[in-house]
């Protein structure tokens, strides 16, 4: 399953993202892909081995959360 995380602070490393997600119950991350854009609101797509139910719960916890001075926008991707 995939999780889209928007408005990530520029320069945030994959290791920082993994550590952040682990605090909220996502202990394993298969891949992290940077999303192309103009650089003003960087985003990533994170591929995780989670059930849809777990991903929805994590999405609800993380969406709107402040991290590194930014408000995250988080969505579970179903495709």
SVG drawing of the C-alpha trace seen along z (x, -y; Angstrom):
<svg xmlns="http://www.w3.org/2000/svg" viewBox="-10 -27 29 33">
<polyline fill="none" stroke="black" stroke-width="0.4" points="0.0,0.0 1.2,-3.6 1.0,-6.7 1.3,-10.1 2.9,-12.7 2.8,-16.3 4.4,-19.5 7.5,-17.8 10.3,-20.1 12.9,-20.3 16.0,-18.4 14.3,-15.8 16.2,-12.5 14.7,-9.1 16.1,-8.1 14.3,-11.0 11.0,-9.9 11.5,-6.3 12.1,-7.4 9.1,-9.7 6.8,-7.0 8.1,-4.4 6.8,-6.7 3.3,-6.3 3.3,-2.5 4.9,-2.1 8.0,-0.1 8.8,1.1 9.0,-1.0 9.6,0.7 10.5,-2.4 10.3,-6.2 9.9,-8.1 10.3,-11.9 7.4,-13.6 8.4,-16.0 7.1,-19.6 8.2,-23.2 10.0,-22.6 7.7,-24.8 5.8,-21.9 7.9,-18.8 6.1,-15.4 6.9,-11.8 5.1,-8.5 6.0,-5.8 5.3,-2.2 4.6,-0.2 3.4,3.4 0.2,2.4 -3.4,3.3 -5.9,0.7 -7.3,0.4 -3.9,-0.3 -3.0,-2.8 -6.3,-4.6 -5.7,-4.9 -2.2,-6.2 -3.4,-8.7 -6.0,-10.1 -3.2,-10.5 -0.7,-12.1 -2.9,-14.4 -2.6,-17.9 0.2,-17.0 3.0,-19.6 6.5,-18.2 9.7,-20.1 7.7,-23.4 5.3,-22.3 1.7,-21.0 1.6,-17.6 -1.0,-16.6 -1.3,-12.8 -3.4,-10.5 -3.6,-6.7 -3.3,-5.8 -5.5,-3.0 -4.1,-2.6"/>
</svg>
